[in-house]
Amino acid sequence: MNDRNTKLDEMSKQLNENIIAVKGTLELVDTSVTEDDLHELLLKAIDRMDIIQKVSNDMVGALKNCFDKMSSMKP
């Protein structure tokens, strides 16, 4: 169980690091853009990355709970 939690925590950490890296890149592009339409699209992309980060954290938490329940049911 502890090994499983450690692996899930590592997966969550990797997901977050990659999402934060993409978000940072989009924020840098946003600061160098002058066209209004592109600017709005980049802001929407950044918002979506925030949502993806939250959902992935929730998903990993739910998986962790499922695994914990499965482990507690084993004889």
C-alpha positions, 0 to 999 in steps of 0.5 A: 500500500505504501509503495502504491501511494508513493508511486501515485504521489510521484505520478501526481508530481510529474503531472503537475511539473509538466503542466506547470512547465507548459503553463509557464511557456504559454505565459511567456508567449502571452507576454510577447504577443500583441495581437488581441485574438492570439492573446485571448486564445493564450489566456484560455489555454492557460485557464484550461491548463489550470483545470487540467491540473486540478482534474489530474490531482482529483483523479490521482486522489480518487485512485489513491482512495480506491487502492486504499479501499482495495488494500483494506478489503484483502484478507 
